[in-house]
């Protein structure tokens, strides 16, 4: 009897001796980093993950220009029912737009940190490895720039997160974060591809240089006020200009359709170069001269990918007919331009930009076709025009997605580089000829003139070049005229330390206007603006799970 | 319950006397010429006379009942046999012979004490039990017309809370035993089905008629033998086996009809048009936009009053139907000493009460036990089920709440169109489809293809070897194979098919295989008065899950007729195949010791190794111990009244490993959503999809339980009470991480939860006579949960409910020191009344209402607030209502739950009446948000209740005016008391007279009529208070667009032959 028991026990022991082996299972599908980081291709895929966050709907997909920074002196959120939320500067630290923006930037940083830490894992061409490392460093820097400029001091994490335990992190001073950004970007400058790509979605040397100029300008202004950075901004903008590989777009396809709504353009031979920039973005055409860096969007979502953004659909010329939306393109029209913006342009419409960035017509359905109805150029109509920089009519792909489009978003345009150069140059050396020339090139194109030939109509007036400060004020308006709705205005106003005063004044202007009572609601955001809105609040989700952040931003 | 006890005595006395009287009158009628009078006294074994004993003559209808001195008199013939029956005693049968006086002593049967209770890896008699184990009465459950046992489990057992999400056939059921331990992970119990351990079985695969017993293990002493997976309690299900004897054929057939329990009242045409005119008083529309209500309704001389005569379209009627329920099952069971068999097969077809929804099951089971020798036994138990569920889930919209089914149903226009038949049109032609996404719910239901097919095979085999008396080896091998295929197809008539993706469909497969091998050695030994049962064993288990699929968008209309077979014609959509596996290895041991069946000790220990944790944390160790003292066996307490008295106490640790197979690892992958388009070419980004935690380990629950079992009057009354306290620590919490880490959540062993509770069960045999019996069983359970701690320094966890894509506001909060899942938002305070405003008259003579400065806003801009607007309590008194005024506005967990079951028999009739209740829980009625003025959309109908809204003529109303809603979140306006008492089951059966049955060569024949969900008493205004459409611990009691619950009336027959 006992023998039998022993046999059973021995059998049992044999079975269980391999217990640990039995318990050591390995994942079969979603697997370890090493299995992807095998070669250049694997590394490029990891890099795509870092870029991915640029297009997140909380960042450039929608967030910045539709919600977070929609409220400026250029435009306002076009819903009178929106009385709370960041769109009208009436929100609190639980706001999900702010929280998702913060979250997604840190996801981008984490992915960059992961790539940087594991850059040497695959066996591959060393030169190509350095290019990828450069892009990852640059993107990490850019994401931190997006954070530090909006939140002030932020936790600075430069190594990947590998465990959920002990990962709380205190804030690092803005100055130190900026220093890290410049360090990363300057290292990237010498690693990334020296020449531009044939497309605009990838970072090359001139992208890095142009963005360094932007970072330096921000540092030079409020609240850091590190004025020494103007020189550096000028130097880096100059590098882009001198590279010779970028330039203002001056070519265009004639498009008579819209000119009929513009009283100053009689024929389709007029220069359409400015609008062509945005038409190309909708058509998925690359203009690598003008558009130095874009967030690439693609498709209509039917292929299962979601690499789209809301340009043209969330903001654009309102069009809400369900039947024709798949061909024309649905548009909510969530942003309207201010009369202040309208009036910053030449009153007679010679500045061709005005009638592109603010719509001159509305879209109506007439049976099975769409008709355009001109908006008369009356004083009342300077209010309430839809932001029309990006128009879905040009989108090539059908059916068009209701909420999103494949229109690319320009993060950095050559026009911006010229204006940054002029601004920095003026701050350092005053309104020099070089500074003037940079501004005038932008303006000549805007008026449809050859950019290399001086022109009294378009060029800066004498008053604007009389002093450094006059020049600065002119630049401030010119940036609005040229770059409105491109996600730059709020940060510009902040670095000029004019954000609260400008917003309050434009808010009052709109809400007390007597020309168009229906648009008075648009002043709510401006009048709500207070000093605490200079920085976004640290999201409450971060505060509650990261006890090392003791205090929120001033006023929050 | 106490009341019931008090009533018991007078009632029975009355009945007894009544029946004695009746029989004394009736008896002579049956008297026959050759019979003689037999008399005698019936005693119990303590020589005390027993009143109320039924004395009958076998094979006849003749019978009497003993009187208060235990005496009886009955007429009988010499060859007759007298049968003495009395509840709680063994039946005695005595041949009359030539005797005229027969004195009988009845032995106590103490049946409930000898009842076998299935515990982990063995069985015990209830009287020897030291743990807290409840048995479900399958006899009662099988009287309810239900598809799956879990539909009937609610209220049957104290401490087992059962909530189904809604009335959709096959919708999810949550079974929670003694409160929720886990905060973010599943709290469902471990199931042991014919010895096979499984955490998330599809209970629909089992035919309830096949179930022999369900035992629910509640305290740690009972569950710790299941170690790492026992913390949420264990449900042990045994299916029926063959019994020695001739083959017994059983046939049950049920046919029923189901109706919606309650319909929501929506506005009639008059109220609807009136509301529309208030909503949009514009007279003429802008060209190109939809017509205004005035243009639509008040043309051609029609006035508002005209609509009092218009017959409405009742959309809820149109989409609901009286649905059939059919169930047939057949079984043959029997066997010899060596070979026992049981074969059964069933088919169930349950139509849903919404159009195009159905649940079907075809199932078969074979059980064979074979004794190869006296010592060696083998057996197999196998079940195959094919399940098919048809129909969409109304709680899910495809693009925000406006597309949810019930939103369309309640919100659709009740006024018939003058030009078209609205019930035939895909959408209402009078409204702008860009603003209003609702489509005709009838077409949406009929045209959407949504079918889930499951094939489930379960196979368990065992080998048992008896080395010597008391020493037994048992090995089992089990496999559960589940293949589930889910297909959705949206043709050109559905809103999804008309959307961006065009005609589209997908087919996904979710499969799992689960393998288990268990080996145990049991040693029973009795030494004098000491009795030992020792158990030791080891087990291995492995589970593999995998899924894959195919999907396509933009399917050409020419291929539409192919349905899912035409997926190849469209643009393929990436569906990621997934696969994962896990393993477990365990060692277990248990000793049961009892001395003289008076003092009992149980100790158990289990070591579990799980692959779900990093190797240094593979193993977890789970001890338990329990003591029992049967004080009624003590000489000094022995008495006639107390037939049983036992005190139990237990302590133990159990675990929980409900995390993903590889959640401890950071895994990299290239999900489609992390792609980037370079140069207009997609490049899929490789990213970390989760953050691993190399310190992950078991969640541990410590439980202390103390219980008392009392039986009186020979177990005629039994009472069980248990108090417990569970503390769960090292919670496997899907913890919120600092967003600055680059991750949002990860699993951490942090936090702690406490559950305390009391469970009472009272079972009584109220009346027992020959012809009439009434037995009842009642239970009630109280549980209080408390969150003791969260992640590092966190004090609260807020949870949102995704009933609409755009909703990001927290609906629930779990604060440290308070119960889990409390409703969170503003405290509603009615409406702003005229008195809240200063008035002035403007230039045009219009009265302007300006909110008085001392009165807080509702969050809206002060100047916009008008009389009749919704009002909230400004908790912090800062004059503005905003997120800082959020407070606890309700509690989704009940204070107590319970059930009350009654069984009556009268002659050949039997009647079961079962009540079930839930008390003290709140429900967020989100439908009221949509349909009482808040979810404004042009043309959308509202509930009839909104007719009482604030208007200048009805300025006392607390229901806000049209467009008077304003909120950033939820409010107590939507929170309602979800307590209810439900007459859950009534089953009336008639057993055809035995003589007739025998004549027809049958063994038994019973006809029945039964009803389920018959009456519900509640103050809840929604269609059903038992609702949980977004089921999770953190978001209990949320009602939005639920599938209506059905009331079932069924007829059927049970035959054995």
Interface residues (C-beta under 8 A of the other chain):
Chain A: X1 X4 X5 X8 X12 X15 X16 X19 X20 X22 X23 X24 X25 X27 X28 X29 X30 X31 X32 X33 X35 X36 X42 X44 X45 X46 X47 X48 X49 X50 X51 X52 X54 X55 X83 X84 X92 X94 X96 X99 X102 X103 X106 X107 X109 X110 X111 X113 X114 X154 X155 X157 X160 X161 X162 X163 X164 X165 X167 X168 X169 X197 X198 X199 X201 X202 X284 X286 X296 X297 X298 X299 X300 X301 X302 X303 X304 X305 X306 X307 X320 X321 X322 X323 X325 X326 X330 X364 X365 X366 X399 X401 X402 X524 X539 X541 X542 X544 X545 X546 X547
Chain B: X287 X288 X432 X433 X434 X435 X467 X468 X473 X499 X500 X501 X502 X519 X521 X538 X540 X551 X553 X554 X571 X573 X574 X577 X578 X579 X580 X581 X582 X583 X584 X585 X587 X609 X610 X611 X615 X618 X661 X662 X665 X666 X667 X668 X669 X670 X672 X673 X674 X675 X676 X677 X678 X679 X680 X682 X683 X684 X685 X686 X687 X688 X689 X691 X692 X693 X694 X695 X735 X736 X737 X738 X739 X740 X741 X742 X743 X744 X746 X747 X748 X791 X792 X793 X794 X795 X796 X808 X859 X860 X861 X864 X882 X883 X884 X968
